[in-house]
Amino acid sequence: MNVEPLHTAEGSEYPCCRQLSIFLENRVGQLLRVTRLLEDEPVHILGLAVDASVDCAIVRLLVDDPDLAHQTLSDAHFALSESELMVVELPPGKRSIMVLCSALISAEVNINYVYTVWAGKERRPCLAIQVDDVQNAIRVLVGQKFVILHQHEL
């Protein structure tokens, strides 16, 4: 039986970024271990979210080089996975998050989680957003003149 990985003819139709989720024991020093490993590589952490419970934690990272970060963390025997999410640049002004959330609600798109990101050489403020309907979310946000970033723009 052939067990070669499946490939699609084309990549994703929409802009997306790769997030690493690292599964850690919830004990002192675990996040420091992760950051020290990445400190030794040319990898910059642009966004970070920690979801902790009594005995474990999930650390979500958005980095500028997900391939190198994945390899480095895998080599150190961390349990991790990858997923896609949107990174949306926030325009100046006090109401940008409210307008973004309103646009998604009007399209009946559910936000599963969100965290802040600083993207590009200028370190523009952005939100990393994981939603239940990426294509619809991007269509609506682009219609509202929001900028959705690709991985290479981080």
BELZICOR-V53733 format. One record per residue. N is the residue number from 0. SS is DSSP state (h for helix, s for strand, l for the rest). PHI is phi in whole degrees, 0 to 359 (NA if undefined). D_CENTER is the distance of its C-alpha to the mean C-alpha in Angstrom with 1 decimal. Layout:
# BELZICOR-V53733
n:N ss:SS phi:PHI d_center:D_CENTER
n:N ss:SS phi:PHI d_center:D_CENTER
This chain:
# BELZICOR-V53733
n:0 ss:l phi:NA d_center:35.1
n:1 ss:l phi:281 d_center:32.6
n:2 ss:l phi:244 d_center:29.2
n:3 ss:l phi:298 d_center:27.5
n:4 ss:l phi:295 d_center:23.8
n:5 ss:l phi:276 d_center:23.6
n:6 ss:l phi:232 d_center:22.4
n:7 ss:l phi:267 d_center:22.2
n:8 ss:l phi:292 d_center:24.3
n:9 ss:l phi:227 d_center:21.6
n:10 ss:l phi:283 d_center:17.8
n:11 ss:l phi:299 d_center:15.6
n:12 ss:l phi:280 d_center:17.5
n:13 ss:l phi:231 d_center:14.6
n:14 ss:l phi:290 d_center:12.0
n:15 ss:l phi:208 d_center:8.6
n:16 ss:s phi:233 d_center:5.9
n:17 ss:s phi:263 d_center:5.6
n:18 ss:s phi:253 d_center:3.8
n:19 ss:s phi:259 d_center:7.1
n:20 ss:s phi:245 d_center:8.9
n:21 ss:s phi:250 d_center:12.3
n:22 ss:s phi:261 d_center:15.3
n:23 ss:s phi:235 d_center:17.8
n:24 ss:s phi:291 d_center:21.2
n:25 ss:l phi:274 d_center:21.4
n:26 ss:l phi:216 d_center:23.8
n:27 ss:l phi:304 d_center:24.4
n:28 ss:l phi:93 d_center:22.8
n:29 ss:h phi:292 d_center:20.0
n:30 ss:h phi:295 d_center:17.2
n:31 ss:h phi:299 d_center:19.7
n:32 ss:h phi:302 d_center:20.1
n:33 ss:h phi:297 d_center:16.5
n:34 ss:h phi:293 d_center:16.5
n:35 ss:h phi:295 d_center:19.9
n:36 ss:h phi:300 d_center:19.1
n:37 ss:h phi:286 d_center:16.4
n:38 ss:h phi:297 d_center:19.0
n:39 ss:l phi:281 d_center:21.4
n:40 ss:l phi:242 d_center:19.2
n:41 ss:l phi:280 d_center:18.3
n:42 ss:l phi:238 d_center:14.6
n:43 ss:l phi:250 d_center:13.2
n:44 ss:s phi:278 d_center:10.6
n:45 ss:s phi:258 d_center:9.2
n:46 ss:s phi:210 d_center:7.3
n:47 ss:s phi:210 d_center:8.4
n:48 ss:s phi:219 d_center:9.4
n:49 ss:s phi:239 d_center:12.4
n:50 ss:s phi:244 d_center:14.0
n:51 ss:s phi:251 d_center:17.5
n:52 ss:l phi:235 d_center:20.6
n:53 ss:l phi:299 d_center:24.1
n:54 ss:l phi:246 d_center:23.7
n:55 ss:s phi:215 d_center:20.1
n:56 ss:s phi:216 d_center:16.6
n:57 ss:s phi:248 d_center:13.0
n:58 ss:s phi:254 d_center:10.9
n:59 ss:s phi:260 d_center:7.1
n:60 ss:s phi:237 d_center:6.3
n:61 ss:s phi:245 d_center:4.6
n:62 ss:s phi:234 d_center:8.0
n:63 ss:l phi:279 d_center:10.4
n:64 ss:l phi:224 d_center:11.9
n:65 ss:h phi:295 d_center:10.0
n:66 ss:h phi:295 d_center:13.5
n:67 ss:h phi:294 d_center:15.3
n:68 ss:h phi:298 d_center:13.1
n:69 ss:h phi:299 d_center:13.3
n:70 ss:h phi:297 d_center:17.0
n:71 ss:h phi:298 d_center:17.7
n:72 ss:h phi:290 d_center:16.3
n:73 ss:h phi:296 d_center:18.0
n:74 ss:h phi:299 d_center:21.2
n:75 ss:l phi:270 d_center:21.2
n:76 ss:l phi:68 d_center:21.2
n:77 ss:l phi:277 d_center:18.1
n:78 ss:s phi:278 d_center:17.1
n:79 ss:s phi:211 d_center:13.6
n:80 ss:s phi:220 d_center:11.8
n:81 ss:s phi:238 d_center:9.1
n:82 ss:s phi:211 d_center:7.6
n:83 ss:s phi:258 d_center:6.6
n:84 ss:s phi:211 d_center:5.2
n:85 ss:s phi:268 d_center:6.9
n:86 ss:s phi:241 d_center:7.0
n:87 ss:s phi:247 d_center:10.5
n:88 ss:s phi:287 d_center:13.0
n:89 ss:l phi:268 d_center:15.3
n:90 ss:l phi:289 d_center:18.9
n:91 ss:l phi:299 d_center:21.5
n:92 ss:l phi:119 d_center:23.2
n:93 ss:l phi:286 d_center:23.3
n:94 ss:l phi:257 d_center:22.5
n:95 ss:h phi:297 d_center:19.3
n:96 ss:h phi:292 d_center:17.2
n:97 ss:h phi:297 d_center:20.3
n:98 ss:h phi:295 d_center:20.7
n:99 ss:h phi:299 d_center:17.1
n:100 ss:h phi:297 d_center:17.6
n:101 ss:h phi:297 d_center:21.1
n:102 ss:h phi:297 d_center:20.2
n:103 ss:h phi:293 d_center:17.8
n:104 ss:h phi:296 d_center:20.6
n:105 ss:h phi:296 d_center:23.2
n:106 ss:l phi:266 d_center:21.6
n:107 ss:l phi:59 d_center:21.3
n:108 ss:l phi:260 d_center:17.5
n:109 ss:l phi:268 d_center:16.3
n:110 ss:s phi:271 d_center:13.2
n:111 ss:s phi:278 d_center:12.2
n:112 ss:s phi:197 d_center:10.1
n:113 ss:s phi:210 d_center:8.8
n:114 ss:s phi:208 d_center:8.4
n:115 ss:s phi:278 d_center:9.5
n:116 ss:s phi:219 d_center:8.5
n:117 ss:s phi:245 d_center:11.4
n:118 ss:s phi:245 d_center:11.4
n:119 ss:l phi:74 d_center:14.4
n:120 ss:l phi:297 d_center:17.6
n:121 ss:l phi:279 d_center:18.5
n:122 ss:l phi:53 d_center:15.5
n:123 ss:s phi:291 d_center:15.2
n:124 ss:s phi:288 d_center:13.8
n:125 ss:s phi:220 d_center:10.8
n:126 ss:s phi:241 d_center:8.9
n:127 ss:s phi:270 d_center:5.3
n:128 ss:s phi:231 d_center:7.1
n:129 ss:s phi:252 d_center:7.6
n:130 ss:s phi:236 d_center:11.3
n:131 ss:l phi:274 d_center:14.3
n:132 ss:l phi:215 d_center:15.3
n:133 ss:h phi:298 d_center:12.9
n:134 ss:h phi:299 d_center:16.0
n:135 ss:h phi:295 d_center:17.9
n:136 ss:h phi:299 d_center:15.2
n:137 ss:h phi:294 d_center:14.9
n:138 ss:h phi:303 d_center:18.7
n:139 ss:h phi:292 d_center:19.4
n:140 ss:h phi:292 d_center:17.1
n:141 ss:h phi:296 d_center:18.5
n:142 ss:h phi:298 d_center:21.9
n:143 ss:l phi:268 d_center:21.4
n:144 ss:l phi:72 d_center:20.8
n:145 ss:l phi:281 d_center:17.2
n:146 ss:s phi:261 d_center:15.4
n:147 ss:s phi:257 d_center:12.4
n:148 ss:l phi:269 d_center:11.0
n:149 ss:l phi:269 d_center:10.9
n:150 ss:h phi:307 d_center:9.4
n:151 ss:h phi:292 d_center:12.9
n:152 ss:h phi:272 d_center:12.9
n:153 ss:l phi:286 d_center:10.5
